[in-house]
Amino acid sequence: MRRNNIYTAIDVGTSKVCTLIGRVDLLGSMEIIGLGLVPSKGMKKGMVSNLNEVFEATQESIRQAEGDAGLRVHSANVGLTGSHIHSSNTIATLENRDYATPVGTQDIKKIISASSTYGNNASEDSRTLHIIPRTYAVDGHWGIGDPIGMHTSTLSVEAHVIQGSSAPIDNLIKAVSMAKVKVKGLMLEPLASAKAILAEEELEMGVVLLDIGGGTTDMAVFLEGNIWHSRVIPVGGFQLTRDIAIAFNTSYHAAEEAKVIYGSVNLSDIDPSEEVELPGFVSDLTYDIKRQDICNVLRDRVDEIVHLVLKELKDCGLDSVPPGGIVITGGSAKMPGLVGMVEEIAGKPVRIGIPRAIGGIPAVLEDPSFSTALGLLIADAQNNGGNYWYTSSKVQNINIGTRMVKKFMKLVNRINRGIYGQLRKNND
């Protein structure tokens, strides 16, 4: 980490917007000095659905964090998710090199850049977010971690390429830029969460990370210390709440309250006679609902999510969950009985991912809901805003440039009006 520096992370989610400001001291320890947390508005399944509402929520979150820290935020590392995200594993090769010339950084840059053009999902609308090298080969010999300085005629790289659609990416950048904060980097949210909650041993052994947020379930699979597969499943906590609202003809607010207070996927801990009172849409109308019935609705949706994850594993070439099991994080990870239910279905160990303790982390952040925000902060600080664990595309902060042009034009118009007024006065 670069010392004596300030870093900022913004997690714009479907349910909340969280801004964290961290400071690295002379000993290299991170201290959280600013926290902004507000309910999210204008986001749907991880994507912007109302630009002004997202801007307002993001601006308020930033202001809260700035007030805590006593400083102004100028740039931030921002999390990204959404069903528009897709990934693929590619192999790119640089042939006919001069064998006498050792592999240098330019060779690495050239072959990494070529990897994005080989993606299965590459299209005119796609934008490359991350190119993550997994292993290199020199003259066909794979298993090279770092080929710099080696001699070879042919250099190959196997990389995990993550891409997204331009419109959702640009809309998120614009919402943050409208709050007068430059987006200096975008990071896929499960990669960020992994930074905060996964141990090196888990990454080496092989592990599945599930970040169950408000609008999506973000999935990342790691094998032998490297990313193997990533996927955004457009089902999250919002759908759990919506299922209750539809099943029992109640409001979303009442359904969310019932989910938080009475929700569980472990039916054995629930008294079959216990009932919950839910309000109807007609004034003064209420329903007495069996708590087990509410929990059965939640179990059905969780069962669907887990089986979608298992299908994704098969689609990416894995017959079963890796030995490290499944680590679940995100706001919905706190649902009672979730670990036991997922273990029963997957047949592998499951744990809840809570951000690892770092110096100066407030107790309120030791919660699965903040894994992404803390991971964004850690990733940004580890390599001074340029994390080598992933390669990011350049971020165009179009709104900041637009504001500068507008300010310049206003100044020109003001000067012209002054000159015109002076000319009129002289003519009079």
N, C-alpha and C positions, 0 to 999 in steps of 0.2 A: 504493500500500500504506500502511496505517496503521503508524506506526513504533513501535519498542520494544514490540512485542506478540508473543504466543505463539499459534501456530495448530497444530491437530492434525488429522490425516487418518487414517482407518482404512479399509483395503481388505480386506473379508472375502470372500475368494475360495474357489473349490472346492479349490485345491491349497495355498494359504497364506493366513495372515492377517498383514498388514503394517500397523504403526502408525508414523507419522512425526510428529515434533514439530519445528516450525520456529520460528525467531525472526527477526523483522525488526529490523535495527539502525537507527541514526540516519540512515544514508545510504540506507535503503530496500532494502537487500540482504537476501535470505533465507539463513539459515544453518540447516542441519539439526543439531539438538542431541540428538535422540533417535530411535532406531530399534528397533522390536520386530518380530521375524520368527519365526513358528512355523508348523509344518505345520497345515493346516486340518483340522478334524473336523466332521462333522455337516452339511456342505454338499453339495448335489447339483445340478449344472447351474445354479449361481449362486443357489440358493435354500436356505433352511433346511430340513433334513430331520430334525435332532435338536437341539432347542433347547439342552439342557444342554451338549452337546458344543461347539456353536458358542460358547456363553457362556464355557466353560473356555478354548478356544483364543484367543478375543478378549481375555479377561482377562489371560492370560499374555503376549500380544503387547503389551498396554497397559502391563503391569508392567515389561517389558523396556525399553520406550521411556522410561517414567518414571524407571527406574534410570539410564539414560544421561543424561537431561536434568536429573536431580536436582530434579524438581518433580512435582506432582500434576496429572493431566489431569482437567478437569471437563466439557469438551464437545468434540465433534469433528464434522468433515465426513465423511460416510460414503458409500462407493460402492455403487451398486445395479445389478444386472443380473438376468437370468432370462427364461425364455420367456414369462412373463406380461406383459412389457413390450410395448406397442404404440404406434404413433405415427400422426399424420395431419397434413396441411396444411389449414389452415382460413382462411376469410375472415369477419371480423366487421365490422359496420358500425354506427356511431352516427349516426342520422339526426335531422333537425329541430333541429340545434343553433342557438343564437343566434349568427349570423354575426359580430356586433359583438364578441363575447367571444372573445379568443384561446384556442387550445387550451392547456389546462393539465394538470398531473399527474393530476388527478382524472379527466379525460377518458381519459387513457392507461390508468389503472388500470381504469376501467370497461370499456373495449373489450378490454383484455387478458383480464380476468376472463371476459368473454362468449365469448372464443375457445374455452375449454375445453368449453362446452356444445354446440359445433358439431362436435366430433370424431366421426369415423366410428365409433369404438369406444367412445364414451361409454356407460356403463351404471351401474347402481346399485353394482356392485362395483368400478368403476374409480375410481382416485384420480389426480388430475393432479399430475405431478411437475415438469414444466417447460412453460412457455409462452414460446417464443422468437420475438419479433417479427422478421420478415424484411424487410418493407417496409410503408410506410404510403401512403395515398391521401387527398388533400384534394379534395373535390368531384369525385371520379372520376379525378384525375390521380395515377397511381402513380409510384413511384420516390422517394418522400420518405423520407429516413433518420430525421429527427427532426422531427415536426410541432409541437413545443412553440413557442408564441408565434405560430403562423400563424392566419389567419382562414379559416373554412370552415363551411359548413352541414352537410356530411356528412363524417365521418371514418371511414376503413376501415383495417384492418390485416390483412396476411397473416402468419400465424404457424404455427410448427411446434409441435404439441402432443404431449407425451409422457406417457402414462398407464400405470398398472400396477394389478394386482389388490391389494386391501386386505390380504388375509391374508399373502402373502409379504412385503409391506412392513412390516406390523406385527410379524411374527415377527423380522425383522432388527433393527428398532428395539428390540424387547424384549430380544434377545440382548445388544446393546450396552448397553442400560440396566441389565441385570442386573449388568454390570461396573461400575456406578456412574458411568457416563459419559453425559452428555446428548447426544442426537443433535440437533445444531442445524441440520443440513441434509443432504439426500440429493441425490446427483448421479449421473445415468446414467454408467456407467463409460467408454464411448467418448468422451463429451463431456469427461470429466476427462483421459483419455489425450491427446486432441487438444490440450489446454492445454499439455501437457508436450513434445509432439514435433512439432507442425505449425508451419510458418512462415507468416507472413501472405501471402506470395506464393502458397503452395500453396492456402490458403483462397480467395484471390481467383480463381486460375486454375481451381479445381475439383479435388477430390481425394477419394479413398475411403480411409477409415481402417478397418483390420481389426485388432481386438485379440483375438488367439487365446489365450484363457486355458485354465484347466484344464477347465472344464465348458461354456463357451460361446464362440462367436465373435461379438464385438460389432462391429457395422458402423455407420459414420456417413458420410454423403455430404455434402460441402460444395460449394456453388457461389456465386460472386460474394461470397465472404466470409461467407456465412450457411449454417446447417444446412439441408439439403434433404430428407434422409431418414435415418431411424435404424431399426435392426433388431437383434434378438438372435437368433442362430441357435444352437439347442441342441446344438451339436457343437463339441468342443474337444480339448485334449490328452488328456483322460481317455479319449475314444473311440479316439484313436490307439493308446494303450497297450492298451486292451481288445481292439482288433482283433488285435494281436500275440498276446495271451494266448489268445484263442479260436482263431486260425489255427494255432497251434503247441502247443496243449494244455499251456500253462505257467501259472505263477502271475502275478498282477498285478505283484507286486514284481519278478520276473524279467523280465517284459515291459517294465516301466518302465526297468529298468537297460539292457536291450538297446536300447531306443529312444534313450536318452540317449547311450550309448557308441557304438553302431553305426548308429544311424538316419541316413538321408539320403534325399533324393528325387532325387538326381543319380546315376543308375545308371552313367554313363560313368566315374565316378571309383572304381568298385568292381571289384575283381578277381573275375571270375566263379567262381573256385575257392575264394574265401575262405569259411570256415564259422564259425559261432558255436555254442557249446555252451549249450543251454538245459535247465534242470532240468524233469523231469516231476512229476506229482503223487504218483507212487509213490516211496518212499524209494530213493535211489541210482540212480534211472532218469534218464538224460539223453538229449538228442537233439542231433545235429549238423545244424544248419540252414544252408542257404546264406544268406549275408548279403544277397545280392540279393533273395531271397525275402522277407526281413523288410522290406526297403526298398520292394519292390513293394506290400506291404500298406499301407505309409505313403503311397505315391504315390496309391493308389486313394482313400484317405480325403481327402487334400489336394485331389485332383481334384474330388471331390464338393463339398467346401467352396467351392472357387473357382467352380464352376458354380452353386451356390446363390446366391453373391454376384452373379454376372452376371445371374441370373434376377431377383433383387431390384432390380437397376438397371433392368431392362426394366419391371418392375412399377411402378416409381416414375416412369416416363416418360422414361428415358434410354436411348438406343440403344447407347451404348458407355461405357466408362470415361472420365471427364473427363480433360482434357489433363494435369493434375497427376499422373495415375497412381494407384497404390495404395501406401499406407504401411502396413506390417505391424508390429505390436508385440505385446507379451504374451510369456509364457514359451515358447510354441511357435514364436515367430518365429525362434529361433536354430537351427532345424533346417537342416543343410547342404543346399544346393541349392534352398531354398525360393524365393528371389528369381528364379532362372532359370526354374523351373517355372511360377510364377505369371505372369511376363512372357510366356512362351511361350503360355499359355492366353489371357490377357487382351489381349495385343497392345499394352500400354502400359507405360511405365516403372514399376518397382517398387523400393522401398527398405525397409530395416529402420528402424523408428522407435525411436531411442534418446533418452531424456530430454535436453533441451538443458541445457547447463552453466549452473548458477546458483551464486552464491557459497556456499561451504560445503557443497557436495554431496559426500558420501563416494564414493570410487571404486566401491564395491560397488553403489551405486544407479545408476550409468551403465550400465544394463542394461534391455532391453525389459520385463523382468518387473516393473519398478517404475514404469512409465509412469503407471498409474492412480493409485497412491498419491501420487506427486509432483504429478500434475495436480490431484488433490483439494486438496492443500496450496496450490498456486499459486492455484487458483480461489477458495479461501476467503480468502486474504490479499489478493488484488488489490482487492477491494471490501469489506474489513473484515467478511467473513462473509456478505455479501449480493451475490453476483456478478451484475452486470447482464447478463451474457451469457446468463443463464437466469433464469427465475422459478420458485422452488420453492414447493411447497405447505407449509403449516405442519406441523411435525412434532410429534406427540403422544407424549411420553415417558411412556407409561401406567404403566410399572413404577416409575419414580421417584415418581410421585404415590401409587401404591399403597404403596410403602415408607414414605412420610411418614405416610399414614393409619395403617398398622400400628404405627409407632413411637408415634404419638399415642395409639392405643388401648391399647398396652402400658403407657404412662405412666398413663393413666386407671385401668386395672385395678390397677396397682401402688398408686396412691393409694387406690383403693377398698378394696384388701386391707388397707392400713395403717389406714384408718379403721375397718373392720370389726373388725380385731384389737384396736384401742384400745377400741372399744365393748364387746367381750367381756371385756377385762381389767377395765374399769370395772364391768361387771355382776357379775363374779366377786367 
